[in-house]
Amino acid sequence: MKQIRTEVLVCGGGCAGLVAAVAAARNNASTLVVERAGFAGGIITAVGLPFFDGIADKRTGRIVVRGIPLELLVKLGRAKPNQTHIHPHNPTIDSTERFKLLADQLLTDHGEMLRVLFHTMVCEVEVQGGRIQAVIVANKDGLVRIVPQVVIDTTGDADVAHWAGVPTEQLRPAMPMTLHFRIGHVRRHPQLVAQARRVLQEAHQQGLLPMFYGPGLIFCFAHDEAYIHAVRVPGDATDAFDLTRAEIQGRADACTMFRLWKEKVPGFENSYFITSGPYIGIRETRRVVGQYVLTAEDILQRRRFDDAVVTGCWYLDRHPNRTTLGTANDPSAPWVQPRPYDIPYRTLITSQVSNLLVAGRCHSATAEAASSTRVTVTAMGMGQAAGTAAALAVRKGTQPAELSGLMVREVLESQGAGPFTDP
C-alpha cells in the first residue's frame, strides 16, 4: 500500500477544510488536504449555494468573521479588505466557477507546503493509544495510507472522528437535504415567485411533488438565470443507500419543478435547465461530543468563552421534514436571531483522540446550536481556527487537545482572525 507522511492532514476540502488547509500551511505546517470531489469549496461549489452566510450580524451588518473568509470575499470582488460592515448581511457570489479557481489558487500558492488530492475519499482510520496513527483513503492509486501528526476532520459528517471512536450525536430524523439547481433564460417580473409557489403547492396536493419549501428563487448569477433552492428530501446522509436515494429523488423533484414552471408560469416559457448539484446539500448528520458542547442557551445568552476562536451570528435555522410555504424554516416556530456569540476552541477538540481537530457542521454542538453554526462562513472561521491550532501543535511538539485555546485565540487575533468582540 502506498504511504504518505504529512504534518497536518485535512480530511474534506469544503468551506471548513479549504480554509483549515490554507491556515495550516500559512502557519508553516506541511499540509495535505483530501477531497472527494474534483475541486474544493464544498457547499458553495459541490452544491451550488452562493451565499456567504454568517459573515455579518443581520441586525447591524457588522462583519464578525474576518481572516481568510473575508479574504475570499475580497478576492471575489464582494468586499474590501478593511470593510467593517456589509449589506446584505449574507452577500452572494456571482460565479461558483470563479470560486473553484480561487480555491485552486489558494491551495497551490504554497508549493510543497500544501499538497492536494482531489477525487480522494477517506475510508478507514487507525487509532492506537488515543492517537490517530494513520488515515486510509481511496483514489486512483488504490488504497493509500496517510501518516499525519495532526488530523482535521472537515468531512461534515464527522467520518474520521466517528471511525476513530469519538462519541457522536445524530438527530433522527435529520433536517432534510436540498438539491440546488439553476434555470436559464427566465424573464423576471414581480409575480414570478408567487406564481411559482402556487404551481408547486398544486403539484404537492396532486401528489406530483413529495415535498418542497419556498421556493427560494433569486437572480445572483445573471439577470435571466434563476438559482433555486426549493427541493426538500428527508433522509440519512450517513447511510450510503439512503444518500443515493436522496440524490435520485432530488434530481427528480428539480426536474418536476422546472417542467411545471415551464408549462404554467409566465416568464419560464422559453427557459432551459442549466444544471443541478453536482451533490445534494446536506444540513445535518453526525456531530462530535467534544470537550465542550455548545448549546442554544450559550448562543442566546451570548455566553463568553476565554478560548473563543470564532464568532457565530446566523439564526437558529432548522428545516422541518415537511412542505412549508414562503420561508425556508418552519413558519410555526418563532424566528430566533441571536446577537453575535462565541464558539470556543473546546468544541473543535475531543477527549478521546488527542491529535484530532474537527471543524464545520460536525463540531461539538447540540442540534439546535448547530443549526446556527453550520453555515458557510462560520464553518470557514472554525476551519481557520483548526488549521492554525494544528500548525501550532506541530511547532510546539504537542497535541491539539493539549493546546491552550487562549493561545490559539491570540495567534488568530494576531493574524486578523479570531472572534469578534463588542467594543
Secondary structure by P-SEA (a helix, b strand, c coil): cbbbbbcbbbccccaaaaaaaaaaaaacccbbbbbccccccccccccccccccccccccccccccccaaaaaaaaacccccccccccccccccccaaaaaaaaaaaaacccccbbbbccccccccccccccccbbbbbccccbbbbbbcbbbcccccaaaaaaaccbbbbcccccbbbbbbcccccccccaaaaaaaaaaaaaaaaccccccccccccccccccbbbbccbbbbcccccaaaaaaaaaaaaaaaaaaaaaaaaccccccccccccccccccccccccccccbbbcaaaaaaccccccccccccccccccccccccccccccccccccccbbbbccccccccccccbbbbcccccccaaaaaccccaaaaaaaaaaaaaaaaaaaaaccccccccaaaaaaaaaaacccccccc
